[in-house]
Amino acid sequence: MTKLTCFKAYDIRGELNIEFNDEICYRIARGFAEVLNAKTVVIGRDSRETSPKFAEIFCNGLVDQGVNVLDIGLAGTEEMYWATNQFEACGGVEVTASHNPKNYNGLKMVKSGSQPLKPIGEFNLIKEKAERNKFSKSDFRGKVINVKAKAKASYISKLSTFIDKNNKRKLKIVVNSGNGAAGPTFDLLERELLKSNENLRFCRMHHEPKGDFPNGVPNPMITANQWQTSEKVVKESADLGVAFDGDFDRCFFFDENGSFVSGEYIVGLLAESFLKNYPGSKIVHDTRVVWNTLDILKINGGTGVKSKTGHSFIKQEMRKNDAIYGGEISAHHYFKDFAFCDSGMIPFILVLNLLSQNNNTFSLMINKMKVKYPSSGEINFVLDNPMKKIDEVLNFYERKAKKIEYLDGLSITFDDWRFNLRTSNTESMLRLNVESKGDTKLINTKTNEIRQILTTI
């Protein structure tokens, strides 16, 4: 039996020909079909050079298990989510490694209704079956059905329901698709946006899908990748910049000065907007950076629900609590009215709505939160023994701590600052976030203090 290391906390990612290859992809497809007892499965893919091949291989595995495949072609992960829900399929799969380097690929998988797979009993069982490479035989072969046009039309129609039709403010927006899958889909969304507001102008960059990522891997969270969008916003005198990751289930924002906007402030903006339109609603949020979100919930009468980081955990909490919106600082945003799934296009539309509804600059909308609750941004550490280092940090701070939580890694709160330190669900590293109550110098001091603990041998 071959042990598979490409299975992460809730999806599949691996280095090509080391952790993930043709045979592994085929085995996972058969295991996925068997565990879900699937009759129909939606499949989409991102723009990576290897994604068409892996999509074909996965289709072959499904067909060999007697599954009919609904092929949506080049598409974002959220398009797969919506197609799985709309076509009432038994499951859905996106061939993607999201923001990982170009020598990686993988799979994001959901079951009927675009619900996340249960970690125990579904996801781990698919892993076991793929490792054993023993599957039940089907009496017939399935077939592959091209539903690309129909799926795209249904998805764009859904996106259009989030557009505020009453705003006519003249705005210029830089859109960086990162040579990922977002470009062709954005072109269709643009038509819908211009139907409502002909005063919008979009400046595209890295728009064409190119699997070799000639302008860098589409991961806007990496500081080194942000300068291109930032520079373009300033050059074009744009009101807003947006950059998508490879499978565009995340988008990242830049204000009119080209400054990158940290994810917790977008969570705050969207939470406030939903609570004004749907008073008393529940909002799900992760535990990495929370003070700005909790403040907005308190002011606007919302109920916060804490969740572990990761789409499967957020979606479970949203469904369980019937939450209207969920947000993570990593730019994953989830919507009850989108099958409780995450989307990169919907938050872009909603931020555009908010910017159109008043004459404020985007920086002014963000800075009032930023000044009140500054944060460090997520800092990554590649360490040999991460759990040992977390214990060392705990030992250093626990006597002075006001509150210690373990819902998602280690969160320690003091009177005027707090931090979260957790292992990544998809990569071998520790992630640190520090926040304070209006004190940027304190953040720098405490970040350096924790850095010293983590990096001292």
C-alpha positions, 0 to 999 in steps of 0.5 A: 500500500502506497502512503499518499502525502498529497492529502492535506487538511481538507484538499489535495496538493502535491509537488508534481511527480513526487507527491502527485502524478497521473496514477495518484490522480486516477486512483483518487478519482475512483476513490472519490466516486466510490465513497460518494456513490456518485452518479454525476460529478462536475469537474473544472480546472485552472490554467496550470499547464498540467491541469488539462491532463489531470482533468482528463485523467480524473474524468477517466477514473470517474467514467471507469466507476460508472460516473457521468462527468459534467465538464465545465472546462477552464473555470474558477473553483467557485464556478465548480461549487455553483455548478455542483449545486445548480446541476444537483450533482453528487459531487464536484472537483476542481483541478488546481493547486491554487496559489502554490508554485507552478510545479504543484497541482492538486484537487479541491473536492465537494459533495452534493450541494457543494458541501465540504467532505467530512474529514473522517468518513469521507475525505480520509476514506478516499485517501485510504481507497486511493492508497490501497488501489482497490475499487469496486467494478462498475457494470457500465462506463459513464460519459463526459458531457460538455456543460461549459456554456450552460455552467458559465451562464448560470454562474454569471447570472448568479453573480449579477444578483449581487450587483447594486443596480442603482449606483452610477459613480465614475470609477476606474479599477485595475484588475490583475488576473495573474494569468490564472483562470479569472480573466475569461470569467471577468470579461463576462462579469464586466458586461453585467457590471456595465449594464448597471453602471456604464461609468466603470472603467477597468484596466486589465493586467496579466489577463490571459490564462498562461499556465507557466505564470510568466509574471509570477505565481498568482499569489497576491498574499506574497509581498513580493507579488504585490508591487505590480498591482500597486504600481499599476493602480498609481500609474492609472490613477485608479480608485481601486485595485483587485488581484485574483489568485490562480483559481480566483476563489480569493481576491485581494484589494489595493486602495487608490494609493496602491497600498495593499489592504489586509484581509481583516479589514475587508472582513470588517467591511463586508460584515458591516454591510451585511449587518446593515442589510440583515440586522442581527445576522450571524457572521462566522470568522476565523481566530487569527485577527479578530478585534476589528471584526468583533468591534464591528459586530458589537456596533452593528448588533451582529453575532460572531461565530468563531471557526478554525481556519479553512473552507471545510471548517468555515462552511460547517459553522455557517451551515450549522448557524445559518450565518449570512456571511463568513470571512477569513483574513486570508481573503476567503469570503463565504456567502449563504446566498452562494450555497455557503461557498467561498468566492473571489468575484462576489467580494469584488462586486460587494466592495465595488458596491460599497465604493459606489454608494458614497464619495469616499476614497477606499483608503478612507473607508479602510483607514478608520479600522486600520488606525483603531486595530492595526495588525502585523499581517501574516508572517510565515516561519519555516521551522523543523519542529513547529509544535515545539516552538509553539510550546516555547512561545506558550511558556514565555507568555502564559503567566502574563496572559489574560486569555489563552485559546486553542481553537486554531493553533495558539491564541493569547490575549493581553490587555492591549495586544494579542497574537495567533500562532498556528501551523498551516493546513496546506504547507509546512510552516508556522503562521503568526499574526499580531494585533493591537489596540491602536499601537503599531509600535507595540505590534513591532515590538511583540512581533520581534519578540516572538520572532526571536523565540521562534528563530533561536536554536 
